Amino acid sequence: MAFHSEVEWPFLFKVITLLTSIFIFTSTFSIAFSQIALSLLFILWVVVVLTKRVFLPERTELDLPILLFLLACAMSVVFSGDKVGSIVHLKNILLFSVIFLIAYIYRERLPLGFFMALLFISSAGTAIYGIAIFLLGKGEGTLGRTPGPFSNAMTFGGVLLILSSVAVAYVVAERVRRGLRILAGISSFLTLVALFFTFTRSSWLGTFVSLFIILLILRRKLLIVMVAIVILVVLFSPSQYKARFKSIFDPHYRTNIQRMELLEGGLAIFRDHPLVGVGTMDLATIYEKYKPPEARFVHGHMHNDFLQIAVSMGIVGLVAFLYLFFSFFRLAWKNLYREGEVRVLAVATIGILSGFLVNGLFEWNFGDAEVVTLMYLLVGLNIAIVKEYKRC
């Protein structure tokens, strides 16, 4: 299908595609650069809509779930004891714009292969940087956990969960162009190695779930290979790395104890503020009052997406959050029955959403701008695909 805006305003469309490309390329390593590109893209989109009357907003199936989540956020702020702090900590809701910008601009012609190639090239470079930090002994703690280009290893692990999952999906799927498969293969190897060196257990678990689902749908026979690789890595890792693996299941491990303390304290807060929560501000002051007597550490968030939403936004927010992710899954599921690389993206998205939620059982990754930016990018691409097929 011809893209009328590209034909009538070729220079304009090239600028928009350039800004989108910069956004995608930098989203794997710099939240600052990616948000600058995103802001410029948004400004240009507004100008184009007002002057050229193209790329006009139209309804999507995510309008209602996102609106309901925003309303739940607003209710939490209204009834919060710290309204200013709550508003400040809601800045990530602006990233929903990623979904709609991709959906509106590329609803008639989506250069999916080009965008995926950019993502794989950038992912490979980011992974190499992260691996180099580990090998040079510049990482965090006794294990030398690599934070990559980000502030900590947990954020890097969450980003790599998404990047490695997309790459693996393009490697194992059928009917993927050879050049793109090669780029995906390089990216998948490097991102998985870098992920290992983050030593972020929640990201390891999330990635395992994501890849399991991807292989279950695309290449079921490779599931045995994946499990075998994981077992071999654990068996032949140095003792300190084995200890890291074993700590996942050790209820007496120090950070596991802290998670249980957070669960106890968080549930106590929720019981006292069940409807709309205490607000979306930093929770350290409130947690200090509710934490178990034996708890030594005070945290500003709950290290669990579901508990964090329940505490800060109550039942109203938790229902809105669950409906939001249900809508994400439903959207990707629609594209699951397409053909070629469109189906691959849909499968990758389903795997990533699942892995993200598993990761979110142990970390507040929904509050991590670098991670949700990439997730929203994939969701936006899925909307653009749905819109494109409706016009065919």
N, C-alpha and C positions, 0 to 999 in steps of 0.2 A: 504494500500500500504506500502510495506517495505521501510524503509528509509535507502538507501545504505550507507550513510556516518555514520549513527549510528551503522550499522553492522560492517563496516570495521574499524572504529576508535571509539570504544565505550567510551574510556576514554576522548577523545577529545570532543565528543558530550556532555558528562556529564559536563565537565568544561564549555562549552558554555551555556548549559542549566542552570547551577548554576549561571553564571554571569547574564544571562537574568532574572533569578528569583530574584536575588539581586536587579537588576535594577528596576523590577516591584514593588517589595516589598517596596523599599525605595523611589520610585517616589511619594508616597502619603504624605511624610513628610520631605524629605531632598533632595534639588536639588544638594547639594554637593556630597552626597553618591551615588545618582543615576547617576550623571555624571561621577563619578569615575568608577562605574561599566560599564557604557556605553563606556567610553574610553578604558577600558581594553578589553571589548567585541569587539570593533572596531579593536584594535591592533591584537587581536587573530584572528579575521576574516581575516585581511590582510595577516597575516603569513600563515594561513591555505590555503587561495586562492593561494598564491605564491608557497607554498611547496607541498601541497596535491592535489591542483587543484579540490577542492570541494567547495560547497557553492558559486559557480561562479556567478558574476553579470549577470543578464539577464534583458531584457526589461520589463518594467511595464507600465501601462497606466497613471501613474503619472509622468513619466520621462519628457514629454513635458511641462505640466503645471508648474512643479517645475523649470525646466530649464528656462522657460520664466519669471517666477518670479525672479529668480536669475539674469537674464539679465536686468530686470527692475531695480533691486537693483543696479547693476553695473552702469547703465546709470545715476541713481540718484547720485551716488558717483562721477562719472566723472564730472558732471556739478555742483556739490555742492561747495559752498564757504568754507566749512569746511570738506575737504576730510578725514582727520585723524579721526575727530569726527564721521563722517558718517560711516567709516569702523568699528570703535569700537562699534558703536550701532547696527551693523549688526551681532553681534556674535550669535544671536539666529538662524540664518539660518543654523548653524551647526547641529541644532537639527533635521533637515530633515533626518539626518543619522539614526534616530530611525526608521523611516518608512522603509528604505531600508534594514537595518540590520535584522529586523523581517521578511521582505519579502523574503530575500535571504536565510537566515538560516533555516527558518521553512516552506519552500515552499512545502515540501513533507510530513512532519508529524508535525502537530501543536498540542502541549499539551495544548489545549485551556482551558479545565476544570481545570487543575492544575494551570495555570496562573491566571484564574479568582478567584480561591479559595485563592491564595496568595493575590490578589488585595483586596478581601473582608475582609480578616483577617487584613491586613495592614490598610485598610480604617477604620475599626472599632476602631483599636487602636488610629489612628490619631484623629478620631472624639471624642473619650473619652478624649483625652488630651485637645482638644479644648473646650469641655464642662467643664472640670475641671477648666480651666483658667477663664471661665466666672463665675462659681459658687464660685470660690475663690476670686473673685473681682479683678483679675489681668488683666482685659481687657482694651480696649482703650476707652477714652472719658466718657461722662456721662452715656452712655448706657452699658458700659463695653464690647464693641465689642471684641469678641475673635479672635485673629490672628492665633490661633492654633500654629503649629510649624514654621510659616512663619513670615515675617517681618510686615505684615499688614493684616487686616481683608478682604480687597478686594481680595488679592491673595488667601487666605484661602477659601473665598466664591467661587471663580472661580474653585478651585480644587474640592470643595465639590459638585458643580454643576455636574461635570463629574462623580464623584464617586457615588453620590446618584442616578444618572440617570441609570448607569450601573446596580447597585444593584436592583433598582425597576424593571427594565426590566426582570431580572432573577427571581424576586419574582412572577410577574404576568403572565409570559409566561407559556405555556404548554410544556410538554416533557423536563423538566429540572430535572436533578438528585436531589433526595431528600436532600442529604447532601449539595450540592451546593446551593439549594434554601434556606436552613436554614441559611447558612452563609450570603447569600444575604439579607435575611430578617433582620438579626441582623445589618448588615452593613447599610442597607437602613434606618432603624429607627435612628441609631446613627448619621449617616451623615446628615440626614434631621434636627435633633435636633441641631446639631452643626451649620448647615447652618443658622438656625433661629437666633442663638446667635451671628452670625457675623454681623447681622443687615445690610448686604450689599444688598441694594435694587436692584441693577442691577443683582446680582446673584440670588436673589429671582425671579425676572421676567424671567431670563434665564432658571432657573430650572422649573418654572411653564410651560413654553413653551415646554421644553424638555420632561417633564413628560406627558404633554397633548398629544404630538405627539406619544410617546411610548404607552400610553394607547389607543389612537385612533387606532393604528395598532394592538396591541396585545390583549387588553381587554376593548373594548369600553364601556361596561356597568359600568366600574369603574370610568369613567370620572365624573359622578354625585357625586360619593363618594369623589373624589379628590377636586372638587369644594366646596362641603359641608364642608370638613375638613378645607380648606383655610378660608371659611367664619366664621366658628366657632372659629378658631384661632384668627382671627382679632377681632371678637366680644368680646371674653373673655380674650383678652390680657390686661395687665395693661395699663393705659392711655399713658405712655411715649412710649410704644411699638405701640399702636394704632396711635400715632402721627407720628411714623416712617413710618407706612403703608400709612397714608394719605399724607405724604410729597411726595410720588411718583407722585402724580397728582397735586401737588401745584406749580404753576409756579413762586410763590414768595418765595419759599424755597431757602435758601442761595446757596446751592450747585447746585440746578436747575438753578438759575440765572447765576452761574459761567459757567455751561454747555452751556447756550445760548450765553454768552460772548465769549466762546471758539469757538462756531459755527460761530459767526459773524467774529471774528478775523481770524479763519482758512479759511473761504471762501474768505476773503480779500487777504490772502497770496496766496491761490490757483489761484485767478484771475490774480495775477501778475506773477505766475510761474506755468502755467497750464500743460505744457507738461511732464516734468520729475521732477517737484517739486524743493524744496530747499535743499534736502539732508536728510539723515536719522539720523543726529546728534540730540543732545538735542535742542529743539525748543524755549527755554526760551528767548534767545536774540532776535530772529526774532519775536516771539509773542509780546514781549515788544513794538516793533515798530508798530504792527498792531492791538493790542487789543483796544477795544472800550474805549473811554475816561473815562467812569464811572467804568471800570473794576479795581478792587483793587489788584487782585492776578495775578501773572505771573506763568504760568505752562510750564513744559518742554515737555509735549505732549498734545494731543488734547482730551484725555478722550473719544475717539470714534475711532474705528478701521478704518472705511471708511474715515472719515475726516483726520485722521492721515496719512493714505496711500496717500490720495489725496494731502495733503500739502507736505509731504516729498518726494513722488515719482511721483506725477502728474497723468495725465490721463493714461499714459503708465503703471504705477504701479498699479493703481486702476483696470484697465482691467485685468492685470495679477493676481491680488489678487482675483477678482471675478471668473476668470477662474479656479484658484487653488481650490477654495471652491466648485465650480460647479463639478469639477473632484472628489473631496472627496465624495460629495453626490452621484454622478453617480456610484462610486466604491461600496459604501455601498448598493446602490439600487440593484446592481447585486446580492448581497448576500441575499437580502430580500426574494428571492424565494427559498432559500435552506431550509433545515429542521432542527429541533432540536435547539441546542444551538448556532449553526452557525447563524441561522435566528435571534435569540435573540440578538446576538452581533451586527448584521447589523441594527436592529431596534434601539438599544441603540445608535449606532453611528449616525444614522440619527437624532435622538432626540438631542443628545449632540451637533452635528454640528449646529443645529438650535438654541439651547439654547445659545451656544457660541456666535453666531452672534448677538443674542438679547442682551446678556450681553455686547457685544462689541459696542453696540450703546451708551453706557454710560461709558465705560472704555476701556483703551488700553490693553485689555487682550491678543491680539496677540503678544504683546511685553513682556508678562509675561512667563518666561521660565518654571516655575513650571506647569502652566496651559497647555501650548502648548505641553509640553513633554507628558502628559497623552493623549492629543488628538491625537498626532502623533502615540503613541503606539496603539491606537485603529484603526487608519487608516492602520498602518503596519500589524496588525492582519487581517484586511479585505483583504489586498493584498495577504497575505499568504494563506488565504482561497480560493481566486480566483485561485491562482497558483495550490493549491492542487487539486481542482475540475477539472482543465484542464488536470491534469495527470491521473485522474480516468477513 
